[in-house]
Amino acid sequence: MRPSGVARIGCTMPTETLKQRLRLAALLGIGLLIALTVLNLMQAATGLRKDSERSLRHAEAMIDAAIDDSQALIEAARPLVGRACKENTLALRDLTIASPYARALYVLEGNRLLCTTLHRPIQAQNLPDYLLGKQDLILASHSPITGQTAILYRKQLGKRTLLAELDGFHIFGALQAVMGEENLFFILGDRALDGHGMTLSAAPLLQDEHKLLSSSPEGHPYRLVALNGLPQILAFAWDYNRDTLLATPVLALLLGLLTFHLSGRGGSPRRELARALAAREFIPYMQPVMNSQGALCGFEVLMRWRHPEQGMIAPGNFIPLAEECGYIVPMTRQLMEQTLDYLLKVADRLPPGFHVAINVCAQHFKNEDIVAECRAFLTALAGHDIRLVLELTEREMLDGDARTLSIFDALDEIGVLVAIDDFGTGHSSLSYLQKFHVDIIKIDRSFIKGIQEEGPSRLIVENILDLARRMEVALVAEGVETAAQVEMVRRYDIDFQQGFYFAKPLPPAEFSQHFLPQT
């Protein structure tokens, strides 16, 4: 449960785990890859369509010119059809030579070849079947003169038929010239001609009309079609946008890497703090507390931040911000859980009456969750002589209202001790003694530092000592760093002491190694 009254502007609690960061980076990278690829293909489809439309117009104009020339050739040869072949041959050849497209003229009567402009003789039985057909425009896969694809224009003149052979090169050459060899097709009847000069069945090309652009010229029975399906779009995109297509996956990869990197960084100290909380990067360190005889009698749990990039971060660099954002409560809860896990492993090796001190602040007393958490903590350690101490810090003032007092009473009932941390340095130390049931006073290190000399520090310590005895409150001397300070603390008969003289805060494993009996 989130403590009431701690939500603040800018204090969100994201939970980006490594998998989530990878998922986000992959989604954005793949999304960019798909988006750029689709955009390139859309541009390619538009470009291909425009090119196809332009190519159809140009090819149509070129092919119409060739067919119109064949028609004109037929009309010019019409007066010569009724004469004998020997009389017509030279004249027909002159007409053929004058045409830029025609390769030969044929005069037929029925199925007999009467005359041809070819220089080599052709027997009637050698004539292809298409020469004997009835259609005006013929697509032939084999020309008698070149052996290649040909287009023939046919004109029936009485009993005789005049055929003008148009070299197929002019047709597929037109297809190549305007669009290349793959996309544009000349269709006549059920046959098609491609840009390679090869004839094929037209039916497969016409199956998907929505993938075609076509042109059907007026006055001629042929049709031009341009393929505009996905294979053609992909080929067009590769030909014209190759650099962009090759750069697209690189850009997508860079975006994914950048997203992964940035999602792992905090956009602000608050965001980084929240990320660390979700990643359980706050861990307990233990500083031993010694009794007046110098024997171990407890430890204070101190929070450290094990940052994945910056290493171990001291509490002074993040605790104030955690309290400001309201994260201190769940952070302390995690700390208690980790401390409990450690205690369950070493409880049998601890001295009787062992004290475990955990720092809390005003936000912990906004509701009764703290009572339930302390009860669960002590219940898990039932059967072991371990005392839980909550140390009150003074960064936020603790209200002495009815709810707070009831929480203190509930804590006292379940055996939780309350200590005032850094006593004498804040504005509320005496107020806390007056309002709440306090069991322990921790004398601030600033006073212990000057205890050896005559002066204000010694007087303050002596007055705190007198106050504690009158109120029957235990005392802890903090910040003990020298043997002389240890001796002075013992001389004043202060109950407990802690500080670097005994040990700095240690991770659990090192604390066990240095202070607990080894099994």
Buried (B, 14 or more C-beta within 10 A) or exposed (E): EEBEEBEEEEBEBEEBEEEEBBBBBBEBBEEBBEEBBEEBBEBBBEBBBEBBBEBBEBBBEBBBBBBBBBBBBBEBBEEBBEBEEEEBBEBBBEBBEEBEBBBBBBBBEEEEBBBBBBEEEBEEEEBBEBBBBEEBBBBBBEBBBBEBBBBBBBBEEEEBBBBBBBBBBBBBBBBBBBBBEBBBBBBBEEBBBBBEBBBBEBEEBBEEEEBBBBBEBEEBEBBBBBBBBEEBBBBBBEEBBEEBBEEBBEBBBEBBEEBBEEBBEBEEBBBBBBBBBBBEBBBBBBBBBBBBEEEBBBBBBBBBBBBEEEEEBEBEEBBEBBBBBBBBBBBBBBBBBBBBEBBEEBBEEBBEEBBBBBBBBBBBBBBEBBBEBBBEBBEBBEEBEBBBBBBBBBBBEBEBEEEBBEBBEBBBEBEBBBBBBBBBEBEBBEBBBEBBEBBBBBBBBBBBBBBBEEEEBBEBBEEBBEBBEEEEBBBBBBBBBBEEBBEBBBEBEBBBBBBEBBBEBBBBEBBBEEBBEEE
